[in-house]
Amino acid sequence: MKKAFILVSLLSTFLIGCSSTSPHTSLEQFETYTGGQVMGDATSFYWVTNQSTQPHTSADYVIMGDYGWYKTDYVWSNGILREFVREGEQRNASIERVPYHVHVRFNKSGEAVYQQYRLGSKVLPIQTKQLENYQAEARSVLETVREQNDEGLRMIQGYWNGHSFDVCSEGKLVRFEFNQPLPSFATDSLAPVKSYAAFLGSNSRSNVTVKELLMLGDGSHDCVTRPSLLKK
């Protein structure tokens, strides 16, 4: 945990020069934004792709410590959640972590017309309250990313080696270099350590600053990729 505090302090204090990219825009007016948050034991990564001003697809990856994890792929139409698939692990009645899978389709009125819920080897019904929770969580992804984007924030992840930060971006590593030397105590503490880090940050053409650390791991930690659970 001490490393996390050191890394956040350093990244928040210094400006980082980078070759960054703006949200992807194509001829079809698709734009993709990222975000995330930490709430209690849960760390969340978010992705939202808009078509013009309306949500087209979205996704989340949520890690909840000992309680489990899940990833979800959502599809939207005219502002209405139309389908989602969620996979992960959660506690069962015996307090064991077991895999689960949820697949729901909605009609244009937001009513569930197809439901599938598997917990371990069991197939279970989805209660009305749980469906409402899924829909609320889907909307929360959109709202959180929109608010963070309005503040100029996005989710950035990569690998820190003590002097630079190699950013995971569409399968590539883009290097961030500090514009000024770090204090000797920082280079002595962090230079031997290759660490994975994910954070919320803001960027312009020439620099990136950090607002909040989302996750810190060792150098073997893979970059978190956007879930793709639905056939497009």
Residue frames as a rotation matrix with the C-alpha (Angstrom) as fourth column:
MET 1
0.571 0.821 0.000 0.00
0.821 -0.571 0.000 0.00
0.000 0.000 -1.000 0.00
LYS 2
0.280 -0.552 -0.786 2.96
0.265 -0.743 0.615 2.29
-0.923 -0.380 -0.062 0.71
LYS 3
-0.713 -0.559 0.423 4.03
0.522 -0.019 0.853 1.96
-0.468 0.829 0.305 -2.93
ALA 4
0.001 0.813 0.582 0.59
0.975 -0.129 0.179 3.08
0.220 0.567 -0.793 -4.04
PHE 5
0.765 0.299 -0.571 0.76
0.497 -0.837 0.228 6.27
-0.410 -0.458 -0.789 -2.00
ILE 6
-0.172 -0.909 -0.380 4.28
0.189 -0.409 0.893 7.03
-0.967 0.082 0.243 -3.27
LEU 7
-0.670 -0.096 0.736 3.25
0.718 0.171 0.675 6.46
-0.190 0.981 -0.046 -6.89
VAL 8
0.387 0.884 0.261 0.13
0.907 -0.416 0.062 8.60
0.164 0.213 -0.963 -6.62
SER 9
0.597 -0.206 -0.775 2.09
0.311 -0.832 0.460 11.40
-0.740 -0.516 -0.432 -4.99
LEU 10
-0.482 -0.875 -0.048 4.72
0.243 -0.186 0.952 11.35
-0.842 0.447 0.302 -7.68
LEU 11
-0.567 0.296 0.769 2.35
0.822 0.144 0.551 11.12
0.052 0.944 -0.325 -10.59
SER 12
0.533 0.843 -0.073 0.13
0.846 -0.528 0.081 13.83
0.030 -0.104 -0.994 -9.17
THR 13
0.410 -0.441 -0.799 3.04
0.313 -0.755 0.577 16.20
-0.857 -0.486 -0.171 -8.54
PHE 14
-0.568 -0.775 -0.278 4.76
-0.071 -0.290 0.954 16.10
-0.820 0.562 0.110 -11.91
LEU 15
0.505 0.620 -0.600 3.57
-0.677 -0.147 -0.721 16.72
-0.536 0.770 0.346 -15.44
ILE 16
-0.129 -0.484 0.866 4.22
0.205 0.841 0.501 13.88
-0.970 0.242 -0.009 -17.84
GLY 17
-0.273 -0.006 -0.962 5.00
-0.851 -0.465 0.245 14.53
-0.449 0.885 0.122 -21.51
CYS 18
-0.299 0.230 0.926 3.24
0.173 0.968 -0.185 12.07
-0.938 0.104 -0.329 -23.81
SER 19
-0.902 0.214 -0.375 1.97
-0.412 -0.166 0.896 11.29
0.129 0.963 0.237 -27.28
SER 20
-0.618 0.738 0.270 -1.67
0.105 0.418 -0.902 10.93
-0.779 -0.530 -0.336 -26.34
THR 21
-0.880 0.409 0.241 -4.73
0.281 0.040 0.959 10.46
0.382 0.912 -0.150 -28.50
SER 22
-0.618 0.763 0.189 -8.21
-0.773 -0.546 -0.324 11.94
-0.145 -0.347 0.927 -28.29
PRO 23
-0.094 0.663 0.743 -11.35
-0.213 0.716 -0.665 9.75
-0.973 -0.221 0.074 -28.18
HIS 24
-0.829 -0.264 0.493 -11.64
0.341 0.460 0.820 7.67
-0.443 0.848 -0.292 -31.37
THR 25
0.059 0.844 -0.534 -13.86
-0.366 -0.479 -0.798 9.30
-0.929 0.242 0.280 -33.97
SER 26
-0.698 -0.220 0.682 -14.87
0.482 0.560 0.674 7.65
-0.530 0.799 -0.284 -37.24
LEU 27
-0.930 0.362 0.061 -17.04
-0.149 -0.525 0.838 8.63
0.336 0.770 0.543 -40.18
GLU 28
-0.184 0.908 -0.376 -19.98
0.497 0.417 0.762 7.04
0.848 -0.046 -0.528 -38.36
GLN 29
0.013 0.149 0.989 -19.58
-0.544 -0.828 0.132 9.52
0.839 -0.540 0.071 -35.49
PHE 30
0.745 0.133 -0.653 -18.53
0.394 0.703 0.592 6.89
0.538 -0.699 0.471 -32.94
GLU 31
0.030 -0.735 0.678 -16.60
-0.592 -0.560 -0.580 8.13
0.805 -0.384 -0.452 -29.92
THR 32
0.459 0.055 -0.887 -15.21
0.491 0.816 0.305 5.95
0.741 -0.575 0.348 -27.14
TYR 33
0.157 -0.332 0.930 -14.53
-0.699 -0.703 -0.133 7.21
0.698 -0.629 -0.342 -23.62
THR 34
-0.057 -0.228 -0.972 -13.09
0.480 0.848 -0.227 5.51
0.876 -0.479 0.061 -20.56
GLY 35
0.097 0.076 0.992 -13.36
-0.728 -0.674 0.123 6.04
0.679 -0.735 -0.010 -16.83
GLY 36
-0.113 -0.112 -0.987 -13.38
0.437 0.887 -0.151 4.27
0.892 -0.449 -0.051 -13.50
GLN 37
0.213 0.164 0.963 -13.75
-0.711 -0.650 0.268 4.63
0.670 -0.742 -0.022 -9.77
VAL 38
-0.678 -0.358 -0.642 -12.92
0.239 0.719 -0.653 3.10
0.695 -0.596 -0.402 -6.41
MET 39
0.061 0.742 0.667 -15.74
-0.769 -0.391 0.505 2.67
0.636 -0.544 0.547 -3.91
GLY 40
0.654 0.110 0.749 -14.97
-0.673 0.537 0.509 0.68
-0.346 -0.837 0.425 -0.76
ASP 41
-0.055 -0.667 0.743 -13.52
-0.123 0.743 0.658 -2.69
-0.991 -0.056 -0.123 -1.79
ALA 42
0.523 0.377 0.765 -14.70
0.652 0.400 -0.643 -2.33
-0.548 0.835 -0.036 -5.40
THR 43
-0.419 -0.637 -0.647 -12.48
-0.172 -0.644 0.746 -1.04
-0.891 0.424 0.161 -8.21
SER 44
0.467 0.738 0.488 -14.29
0.452 0.275 -0.849 -0.37
-0.760 0.617 -0.205 -11.48
PHE 45
-0.783 -0.596 -0.177 -13.08
0.076 -0.374 0.924 0.19
-0.617 0.711 0.338 -15.05
TYR 46
0.273 0.962 -0.006 -15.55
0.256 -0.079 -0.963 1.67
-0.927 0.261 -0.268 -17.55
TRP 47
-0.908 -0.400 0.127 -15.82
0.226 -0.211 0.951 2.03
-0.354 0.892 0.282 -21.33
VAL 48
0.188 0.973 -0.137 -18.58
0.293 -0.189 -0.937 3.86
-0.937 0.136 -0.320 -23.27
THR 49
-0.871 -0.352 0.343 -18.96
0.422 -0.178 0.889 4.18
-0.252 0.919 0.303 -27.03
ASN 50
-0.041 0.851 -0.523 -21.41
0.051 -0.521 -0.852 6.83
-0.998 -0.061 -0.022 -28.22
GLN 51
-0.470 0.032 0.882 -22.93
0.883 0.044 0.468 7.17
-0.024 0.999 -0.049 -31.67
SER 52
-0.076 0.299 0.951 -23.41
0.203 -0.929 0.308 10.91
0.976 0.217 0.010 -32.07
THR 53
-0.424 -0.075 0.903 -24.85
-0.734 -0.556 -0.391 11.85
0.531 -0.828 0.181 -28.66
GLN 54
0.627 0.749 0.212 -26.48
-0.752 0.512 0.416 8.51
0.203 -0.420 0.884 -27.80
PRO 55
-0.186 -0.680 0.709 -24.87
-0.734 0.576 0.359 5.52
-0.653 -0.454 -0.607 -26.05
HIS 56
0.235 0.175 -0.956 -24.22
-0.864 0.489 -0.123 2.68
0.446 0.855 0.266 -28.50
THR 57
0.482 -0.141 -0.865 -22.27
0.342 0.939 0.038 0.18
0.806 -0.314 0.501 -26.37
SER 58
0.304 -0.463 0.833 -20.67
-0.851 -0.525 0.019 0.20
0.428 -0.714 -0.553 -22.94
ALA 59
0.379 -0.256 -0.889 -18.76
0.260 0.952 -0.163 -2.16
0.888 -0.170 0.427 -20.67
ASP 60
0.521 -0.297 0.800 -17.45
-0.813 -0.457 0.359 -2.52
0.259 -0.838 -0.480 -17.15
TYR 61
0.102 -0.524 -0.846 -14.88
0.270 0.833 -0.483 -4.61
0.957 -0.179 0.227 -15.30
VAL 62
0.419 0.206 0.884 -15.38
-0.712 -0.529 0.461 -4.61
0.563 -0.823 -0.075 -11.53
ILE 63
-0.274 -0.580 -0.767 -13.11
0.238 0.732 -0.639 -6.22
0.932 -0.357 -0.062 -8.93
MET 64
0.484 0.620 0.618 -14.61
-0.487 -0.396 0.778 -6.59
0.727 -0.678 0.110 -5.45
GLY 65
-0.244 -0.689 0.683 -11.77
-0.962 0.086 -0.257 -8.03
0.118 -0.720 -0.684 -3.39
ASP 66
-0.928 -0.140 0.346 -12.68
-0.244 0.929 -0.279 -11.30
-0.282 -0.343 -0.896 -1.67
TYR 67
-0.100 0.989 0.113 -16.31
-0.327 0.075 -0.942 -10.96
-0.940 -0.131 0.316 -2.80
GLY 68
0.188 0.137 0.973 -15.52
0.726 0.648 -0.232 -11.71
-0.662 0.749 0.022 -6.44
TRP 69
-0.680 -0.383 -0.625 -15.45
-0.176 -0.742 0.647 -9.86
-0.712 0.550 0.438 -9.76
TYR 70
0.254 0.703 0.664 -17.46
0.631 0.400 -0.665 -9.40
-0.733 0.588 -0.342 -12.93
LYS 71
-0.848 -0.378 -0.371 -17.29
-0.048 -0.642 0.765 -7.95
-0.527 0.667 0.527 -16.42
THR 72
0.102 0.980 0.170 -20.24
0.464 0.104 -0.879 -6.80
-0.880 0.168 -0.445 -18.49
ASP 73
-0.947 -0.248 0.203 -20.92
0.283 -0.350 0.893 -5.95
-0.151 0.903 0.402 -22.13
TYR 74
-0.151 0.931 -0.333 -23.94
0.341 -0.267 -0.901 -3.67
-0.928 -0.249 -0.277 -22.75
VAL 75
-0.785 0.033 0.619 -25.83
0.598 -0.221 0.770 -2.68
0.162 0.975 0.154 -25.93
TRP 76
-0.426 0.604 -0.673 -28.05
0.229 -0.648 -0.726 0.44
-0.875 -0.464 0.137 -26.12
SER 77
-0.617 0.278 0.736 -30.60
0.737 -0.124 0.665 1.80
0.276 0.952 -0.128 -28.58
ASN 78
-0.046 0.590 0.806 -32.15
0.163 -0.791 0.589 5.28
0.986 0.159 -0.060 -28.39
GLY 79
-0.373 -0.222 0.901 -31.01
-0.725 -0.537 -0.432 5.61
0.579 -0.814 0.039 -24.79
ILE 80
0.636 0.644 0.425 -32.59
-0.772 0.534 0.345 2.27
-0.005 -0.547 0.837 -23.76
LEU 81
-0.496 -0.756 0.427 -30.57
-0.747 0.622 0.234 -0.71
-0.442 -0.203 -0.874 -22.53
ARG 82
0.341 0.661 -0.668 -31.40
-0.921 0.377 -0.097 -3.50
0.188 0.649 0.738 -25.00
GLU 83
0.848 -0.106 -0.519 -29.07
0.090 0.994 -0.057 -6.34
0.523 0.001 0.853 -24.03
PHE 84
0.227 -0.867 0.444 -26.21
-0.947 -0.303 -0.107 -7.27
0.227 -0.396 -0.890 -21.76
VAL 85
0.659 -0.177 -0.731 -24.03
0.214 0.976 -0.043 -10.24
0.721 -0.128 0.681 -20.84
ARG 86
0.376 -0.546 0.748 -22.20
-0.890 -0.438 0.128 -10.43
0.257 -0.714 -0.651 -17.53
GLU 87
0.578 -0.295 -0.760 -19.64
0.250 0.951 -0.179 -13.01
0.776 -0.087 0.624 -16.41
GLY 88
-0.023 -0.655 0.755 -17.72
-0.730 -0.505 -0.460 -13.30
0.683 -0.562 -0.467 -13.19
GLU 89
-0.438 -0.104 -0.893 -17.43
0.476 0.816 -0.328 -14.95
0.763 -0.569 -0.308 -9.80
GLN 90
-0.123 0.410 0.904 -19.53
-0.717 -0.667 0.205 -14.39
0.686 -0.623 0.376 -6.70
ARG 91
-0.890 -0.184 0.417 -20.25
-0.448 0.526 -0.723 -16.00
-0.087 -0.830 -0.551 -3.35
ASN 92
-0.309 0.820 -0.483 -22.90
-0.084 0.482 0.872 -18.71
0.947 0.310 -0.080 -3.19
ALA 93
0.654 0.684 0.323 -24.98
-0.394 -0.056 0.917 -19.77
0.646 -0.727 0.233 -0.16
SER 94
0.806 -0.427 -0.410 -21.96
0.584 0.685 0.436 -21.72
0.095 -0.591 0.801 1.16
ILE 95
0.786 -0.486 -0.382 -19.76
-0.283 -0.832 0.477 -18.59
-0.550 -0.266 -0.792 0.95
GLU 96
-0.071 -0.790 0.609 -17.74
0.570 0.469 0.674 -20.20
-0.818 0.395 0.418 -1.84
ARG 97
-0.142 -0.039 -0.989 -16.73
-0.621 -0.775 0.120 -18.23
-0.771 0.631 0.086 -4.90
VAL 98
-0.154 0.194 0.969 -18.34
0.583 0.810 -0.069 -19.77
-0.798 0.554 -0.238 -7.98
PRO 99
-0.977 -0.207 0.053 -18.61
0.157 -0.524 0.837 -18.62
-0.146 0.826 0.544 -11.59
TYR 100
-0.043 0.998 -0.047 -21.81
0.459 -0.022 -0.888 -16.98
-0.888 -0.060 -0.457 -12.79
HIS 101
-0.939 -0.148 0.310 -23.25
0.340 -0.279 0.898 -15.86
-0.046 0.949 0.312 -16.11
VAL 102
-0.087 0.923 -0.376 -26.15
0.353 -0.324 -0.878 -13.49
-0.932 -0.209 -0.297 -16.80
HIS 103
-0.956 -0.108 0.274 -27.69
0.294 -0.280 0.914 -12.73
-0.022 0.954 0.299 -20.21
VAL 104
-0.115 0.942 -0.314 -30.73
0.559 -0.200 -0.804 -10.46
-0.821 -0.268 -0.504 -20.57
ARG 105
-0.832 0.002 0.555 -32.46
0.488 -0.474 0.733 -8.86
0.264 0.880 0.394 -23.56
PHE 106
-0.438 0.679 -0.589 -34.96
0.290 -0.513 -0.808 -6.01
-0.851 -0.525 0.028 -23.28
ASN 107
0.087 0.528 0.845 -37.62
0.996 -0.057 -0.067 -4.72
0.012 0.847 -0.531 -25.65
LYS 108
-0.370 -0.250 0.895 -38.01
0.481 -0.875 -0.046 -1.08
0.795 0.414 0.444 -26.67
SER 109
0.544 0.656 0.523 -40.01
-0.174 -0.522 0.835 -0.42
0.821 -0.545 -0.169 -23.51
GLY 110
-0.281 -0.759 0.587 -37.24
-0.809 -0.143 -0.571 -1.70
0.517 -0.635 -0.574 -21.26
GLU 111
0.575 0.527 0.626 -39.02
-0.768 0.612 0.190 -4.96
-0.283 -0.590 0.756 -20.36
ALA 112
-0.519 -0.812 0.268 -36.92
-0.695 0.583 0.420 -8.13
-0.497 0.032 -0.867 -20.12
VAL 113
0.525 0.715 -0.461 -37.95
-0.849 0.399 -0.348 -10.53
-0.065 0.574 0.816 -22.90
TYR 114
0.587 -0.401 -0.703 -35.09
0.068 0.890 -0.451 -13.02
0.807 0.217 0.550 -22.46
GLN 115
0.464 -0.415 0.783 -33.35
-0.880 -0.322 0.350 -13.98
0.106 -0.851 -0.514 -19.21
GLN 116
0.631 -0.338 -0.698 -30.63
0.215 0.941 -0.261 -16.47
0.745 0.015 0.667 -18.38
TYR 117
0.339 -0.511 0.790 -28.82
-0.889 -0.447 0.093 -16.74
0.306 -0.734 -0.606 -15.03
ARG 118
0.637 -0.238 -0.733 -26.36
0.223 0.967 -0.120 -19.50
0.738 -0.087 0.669 -14.19
LEU 119
0.401 -0.517 0.756 -24.65
-0.896 -0.394 0.206 -19.68
0.191 -0.760 -0.621 -10.79
GLY 120
-0.441 -0.606 0.662 -22.13
-0.623 0.738 0.260 -22.50
-0.646 -0.298 -0.703 -10.71
SER 121
-0.992 0.096 0.079 -24.00
0.125 0.768 0.628 -25.54
0.000 0.633 -0.774 -12.05
LYS 122
-0.330 0.931 -0.159 -27.45
0.696 0.126 -0.707 -24.12
-0.637 -0.344 -0.690 -11.23
VAL 123
-0.719 0.280 0.636 -29.86
0.382 -0.605 0.699 -22.25
0.580 0.745 0.328 -13.50
LEU 124
-0.532 0.453 -0.716 -31.81
0.722 -0.199 -0.662 -19.71
-0.442 -0.869 -0.221 -11.44
PRO 125
0.425 0.710 0.561 -34.56
0.858 -0.514 0.001 -17.13
0.289 0.481 -0.828 -12.07
ILE 126
-0.771 -0.588 0.243 -33.69
0.498 -0.796 -0.345 -13.43
0.396 -0.145 0.907 -12.01
GLN 127
-0.091 0.746 -0.660 -35.76
0.918 -0.193 -0.346 -11.49
-0.386 -0.637 -0.667 -9.51
THR 128
0.629 0.448 0.635 -37.38
0.683 -0.708 -0.178 -8.21
0.370 0.546 -0.752 -10.54
LYS 129
0.924 -0.296 -0.241 -35.27
-0.062 -0.738 0.672 -6.26
-0.377 -0.606 -0.701 -8.06
GLN 130
0.058 -0.962 0.269 -32.09
0.370 0.271 0.889 -7.75
-0.927 0.048 0.371 -9.47
LEU 131
0.075 0.051 0.996 -33.10
0.996 -0.056 -0.072 -6.79
0.052 0.997 -0.054 -13.00
GLU 132
0.924 0.304 0.231 -33.65
0.284 -0.952 0.115 -3.23
0.255 -0.041 -0.966 -11.80
ASN 133
0.619 -0.765 -0.178 -30.19
-0.024 -0.245 0.969 -3.30
-0.785 -0.595 -0.170 -10.19
TYR 134
-0.120 -0.657 0.744 -28.58
0.814 0.365 0.453 -4.43
-0.569 0.660 0.491 -13.44
GLN 135
0.383 0.344 0.857 -30.28
0.823 -0.549 -0.147 -1.59
0.420 0.762 -0.493 -15.32
ALA 136
0.997 -0.027 -0.072 -29.24
0.016 -0.839 0.543 0.91
-0.075 -0.543 -0.837 -12.65
GLU 137
0.282 -0.957 0.070 -25.63
0.264 0.147 0.953 -0.29
-0.922 -0.250 0.294 -12.82
ALA 138
-0.051 -0.251 0.967 -25.66
0.992 0.101 0.079 0.08
-0.117 0.963 0.244 -16.61
ARG 139
0.735 0.379 0.562 -26.92
0.461 -0.887 -0.005 3.66
0.496 0.263 -0.827 -16.34
SER 140
0.863 -0.439 -0.249 -24.33
0.042 -0.430 0.902 4.39
-0.503 -0.789 -0.352 -13.65
VAL 141
-0.026 -0.884 0.466 -21.52
0.793 0.266 0.549 3.45
-0.609 0.384 0.694 -16.06
LEU 142
0.110 0.142 0.984 -22.84
0.871 -0.490 -0.026 6.00
0.479 0.860 -0.177 -18.58
GLU 143
0.914 0.345 0.215 -23.33
0.204 -0.847 0.490 8.71
0.351 -0.404 -0.845 -15.97
THR 144
0.655 -0.720 -0.229 -19.94
0.272 -0.058 0.960 8.23
-0.705 -0.692 0.158 -14.33
VAL 145
-0.208 -0.755 0.621 -18.03
0.904 0.093 0.417 8.27
-0.373 0.648 0.664 -17.61
ARG 146
0.333 0.390 0.858 -20.00
0.716 -0.697 0.039 11.30
0.613 0.602 -0.512 -18.83
GLU 147
0.996 0.051 -0.069 -19.24
0.085 -0.702 0.708 13.23
-0.012 -0.711 -0.703 -15.63
GLN 148
0.335 -0.942 -0.027 -15.57
0.401 0.117 0.908 12.27
-0.852 -0.315 0.417 -15.73
ASN 149
-0.136 -0.346 0.928 -15.31
0.991 -0.056 0.125 13.16
0.009 0.937 0.350 -19.41
ASP 150
0.726 0.463 0.508 -16.87
0.455 -0.878 0.150 16.57
0.515 0.122 -0.848 -18.66
GLU 151
0.873 -0.473 -0.116 -13.98
-0.128 -0.454 0.882 17.06
-0.470 -0.755 -0.457 -16.19
GLY 152
0.512 -0.692 -0.509 -11.47
-0.802 -0.173 -0.573 16.04
0.308 0.701 -0.643 -18.86
LEU 153
-0.147 -0.559 0.816 -10.68
-0.813 0.538 0.221 12.72
-0.563 -0.631 -0.533 -17.16
ARG 154
0.528 0.281 -0.802 -10.06
-0.675 0.711 -0.195 9.30
0.515 0.644 0.565 -18.65
MET 155
0.841 -0.243 0.483 -8.76
-0.183 0.713 0.677 5.93
-0.509 -0.657 0.556 -17.47
ILE 156
0.425 -0.806 -0.411 -5.05
-0.743 -0.052 -0.667 5.39
0.517 0.589 -0.621 -18.13
GLN 157
0.837 -0.187 0.514 -3.14
-0.249 0.706 0.663 2.19
-0.487 -0.683 0.545 -17.37
GLY 158
0.660 -0.678 -0.322 0.35
-0.286 0.170 -0.943 0.91
0.695 0.715 -0.081 -17.97
TYR 159
0.661 -0.531 -0.530 3.72
0.714 0.663 0.226 0.08
0.232 -0.527 0.818 -16.41
TRP 160
0.869 -0.367 0.331 5.93
-0.447 -0.871 0.207 2.26
0.213 -0.328 -0.921 -14.22
ASN 161
0.602 -0.705 -0.376 9.67
0.568 0.708 -0.419 1.53
0.561 0.039 0.827 -14.06
GLY 162
0.216 -0.527 -0.822 10.86
0.875 -0.269 0.402 4.32
-0.433 -0.806 0.403 -11.80
HIS 163
-0.689 -0.476 -0.546 11.45
0.219 -0.856 0.469 6.93
-0.691 0.204 0.694 -14.48
SER 164
-0.778 0.437 -0.451 8.75
-0.620 -0.417 0.665 6.54
0.102 0.797 0.595 -17.13
PHE 165
-0.257 0.809 0.529 5.28
-0.282 0.460 -0.842 5.15
-0.924 -0.366 0.110 -17.61
ASP 166
-0.979 -0.058 -0.198 4.53
-0.206 0.316 0.926 2.87
0.008 0.947 -0.321 -20.58
VAL 167
-0.377 0.925 0.053 0.83
-0.705 -0.249 -0.664 3.21
-0.601 -0.288 0.746 -21.34
CYS 168
-0.678 0.308 0.667 -1.43
0.500 0.859 0.112 0.39
-0.538 0.410 -0.737 -22.52
SER 169
-0.126 0.644 -0.755 -3.34
-0.515 -0.692 -0.505 1.76
-0.848 0.325 0.419 -25.50
GLU 170
0.730 0.531 -0.430 -5.01
-0.639 0.305 -0.706 -0.44
-0.244 0.790 0.562 -28.08
GLY 171
0.927 -0.345 0.146 -2.38
0.360 0.928 -0.095 -3.14
-0.102 0.141 0.985 -27.69
LYS 172
0.283 -0.862 0.421 0.53
0.397 -0.295 -0.869 -0.69
0.873 0.413 0.258 -27.85
LEU 173
0.316 -0.276 -0.908 2.79
0.901 -0.212 0.378 0.87
-0.297 -0.938 0.181 -25.25
VAL 174
0.467 -0.140 0.873 3.13
0.352 -0.877 -0.328 4.66
0.811 0.460 -0.360 -25.38
ARG 175
-0.196 -0.672 -0.714 5.84
0.937 0.086 -0.338 6.09
0.289 -0.736 0.613 -23.17
PHE 176
0.881 0.341 0.327 5.21
0.187 -0.887 0.421 9.00
0.434 -0.310 -0.846 -20.81
GLU 177
-0.160 -0.965 -0.208 8.38
0.798 -0.002 -0.602 10.81
0.581 -0.263 0.771 -19.77
PHE 178
0.525 0.263 -0.809 8.61
0.754 -0.585 0.299 13.18
-0.395 -0.767 -0.506 -16.83
ASN 179
0.751 -0.171 0.638 9.52
0.338 -0.730 -0.593 16.71
0.567 0.661 -0.491 -17.90
GLN 180
0.296 -0.687 0.663 11.80
-0.784 -0.572 -0.243 17.21
0.546 -0.448 -0.708 -14.91
PRO 181
-0.515 -0.568 -0.642 14.00
-0.139 0.795 -0.591 14.86
0.846 -0.215 -0.488 -12.87
LEU 182
0.662 0.709 -0.244 12.42
0.078 0.259 0.963 13.07
0.746 -0.656 0.116 -9.93
PRO 183
0.474 -0.478 0.740 13.85
-0.874 -0.361 0.326 13.47
0.111 -0.801 -0.589 -6.42
SER 184
-0.456 -0.777 -0.434 16.58
-0.695 0.615 -0.371 10.95
0.555 0.132 -0.821 -5.56
PHE 185
-0.676 0.239 0.698 14.47
-0.508 0.535 -0.675 9.32
-0.535 -0.810 -0.240 -2.83
ALA 186
0.420 0.903 -0.086 11.82
-0.657 0.238 -0.716 8.54
-0.626 0.357 0.693 -5.44
THR 187
0.410 -0.319 -0.855 14.18
-0.772 0.378 -0.511 7.04
0.486 0.869 -0.091 -8.02
ASP 188
-0.699 -0.699 0.152 15.92
-0.659 0.547 -0.516 5.01
0.278 -0.460 -0.843 -5.31
SER 189
-0.444 0.607 0.659 12.60
-0.501 0.442 -0.744 3.62
-0.743 -0.660 0.108 -4.08
LEU 190
0.500 0.863 0.066 10.92
-0.353 0.273 -0.895 2.93
-0.791 0.424 0.441 -7.41
ALA 191
0.068 -0.511 -0.857 13.64
-0.994 -0.112 -0.012 2.38
-0.090 0.852 -0.515 -10.01
PRO 192
-0.876 -0.474 0.088 14.13
-0.463 0.878 0.126 -1.34
-0.137 0.070 -0.988 -9.22
VAL 193
-0.496 0.774 0.393 10.40
0.215 0.548 -0.808 -1.97
-0.841 -0.317 -0.438 -9.29
LYS 194
-0.924 0.371 -0.094 8.32
-0.179 -0.203 0.963 -2.47
0.338 0.906 0.254 -12.41
SER 195
-0.697 0.716 -0.031 4.72
0.212 0.165 -0.963 -1.87
-0.685 -0.678 -0.267 -11.39
TYR 196
-0.525 0.681 0.511 1.37
0.678 -0.027 0.734 -1.93
0.514 0.732 -0.448 -13.14
ALA 197
-0.735 0.354 -0.578 -0.81
0.274 -0.624 -0.731 1.09
-0.620 -0.696 0.362 -12.39
ALA 198
-0.341 0.704 0.623 -4.22
0.785 -0.152 0.601 2.31
0.518 0.694 -0.500 -13.51
PHE 199
-0.603 0.095 -0.792 -5.50
0.545 -0.676 -0.496 5.77
-0.582 -0.731 0.356 -12.73
LEU 200
0.598 0.738 0.311 -7.89
0.790 -0.478 -0.383 8.54
-0.134 0.475 -0.869 -13.70
GLY 201
-0.399 -0.785 -0.474 -6.07
0.598 -0.615 0.515 11.36
-0.695 -0.077 0.714 -15.39
SER 202
0.793 0.541 -0.279 -6.48
0.152 -0.620 -0.770 14.36
-0.590 0.568 -0.574 -17.63
ASN 203
-0.185 -0.899 0.397 -4.42
0.720 0.151 0.677 14.99
-0.669 0.411 0.619 -20.72
SER 204
0.672 0.234 -0.703 -3.67
-0.316 -0.768 -0.558 17.63
-0.670 0.596 -0.442 -23.29
ARG 205
0.894 -0.352 -0.276 -1.32
-0.206 0.223 -0.953 17.59
0.397 0.909 0.127 -26.27
SER 206
0.114 -0.990 0.081 1.79
-0.407 -0.121 -0.905 17.88
0.906 0.070 -0.417 -24.14
ASN 207
-0.794 -0.491 0.358 1.11
-0.497 0.188 -0.847 16.51
0.349 -0.851 -0.393 -20.69
VAL 208
0.108 0.782 -0.613 -0.89
0.146 0.598 0.788 14.23
0.983 -0.174 -0.050 -18.44
THR 209
-0.630 -0.238 0.740 -1.79
-0.685 -0.279 -0.673 14.74
0.367 -0.930 0.013 -14.80
VAL 210
-0.585 0.326 -0.743 -3.28
0.342 0.929 0.138 12.21
0.736 -0.174 -0.655 -12.39
LYS 211
-0.111 0.638 0.762 -6.33
-0.723 -0.578 0.378 12.64
0.682 -0.509 0.525 -10.19
GLU 212
0.391 0.370 0.843 -6.98
-0.868 0.453 0.204 9.22
-0.306 -0.811 0.498 -8.64
LEU 213
-0.751 -0.632 -0.189 -5.19
-0.658 0.741 0.137 5.87
0.053 0.227 -0.972 -8.48
LEU 214
0.373 0.897 -0.238 -7.48
-0.873 0.426 0.236 2.98
0.313 0.120 0.942 -9.43
MET 215
0.995 -0.047 0.085 -5.16
0.021 0.958 0.284 0.00
-0.095 -0.281 0.955 -9.09
LEU 216
0.212 -0.976 -0.056 -1.54
-0.974 -0.206 -0.093 -0.89
0.079 0.074 -0.994 -8.44
GLY 217
0.957 0.057 0.285 0.05
-0.094 0.989 0.118 -4.29
-0.275 -0.140 0.951 -9.13
ASP 218
0.056 -0.988 0.140 3.39
-0.022 0.139 0.990 -5.87
-0.998 -0.059 -0.014 -9.98
GLY 219
-0.405 -0.354 -0.843 4.91
-0.740 -0.415 0.530 -5.94
-0.537 0.838 -0.093 -13.44
SER 220
-0.983 0.050 0.178 3.25
0.130 0.869 0.477 -9.25
-0.131 0.492 -0.861 -14.32
HIS 221
-0.220 0.963 -0.157 -0.24
0.282 -0.092 -0.955 -7.74
-0.934 -0.254 -0.251 -14.05
ASP 222
-0.545 0.093 0.833 -1.98
0.839 0.052 0.542 -7.60
0.007 0.994 -0.106 -17.43
CYS 223
-0.937 0.328 -0.119 -3.59
-0.335 -0.941 0.051 -4.40
-0.095 0.087 0.992 -18.65
VAL 224
-0.371 0.890 0.263 -7.37
0.261 0.372 -0.891 -4.61
-0.891 -0.262 -0.371 -18.23
THR 225
-0.998 0.030 0.059 -9.07
0.052 -0.179 0.983 -4.91
0.040 0.983 0.177 -21.61
ARG 226
-0.440 0.896 -0.049 -12.59
-0.882 -0.442 -0.161 -3.96
-0.166 -0.028 0.986 -22.55
PRO 227
-0.467 0.336 0.818 -14.96
-0.005 0.924 -0.382 -6.94
-0.884 -0.183 -0.430 -22.21
SER 228
-0.474 0.375 -0.797 -16.39
-0.878 -0.128 0.462 -8.31
0.071 0.918 0.389 -25.46
LEU 229
-0.790 0.222 0.572 -19.09
-0.136 0.846 -0.515 -10.83
-0.598 -0.485 -0.638 -24.53
LEU 230
0.323 0.946 0.029 -21.78
-0.033 0.042 -0.999 -10.10
-0.946 0.321 0.045 -27.12
LYS 231
-0.316 -0.341 0.886 -21.64
0.849 0.315 0.424 -10.97
-0.423 0.886 0.190 -30.79
LYS 232
-0.346 0.127 -0.930 -21.55
-0.144 -0.986 -0.082 -7.69
-0.927 0.106 0.359 -32.66
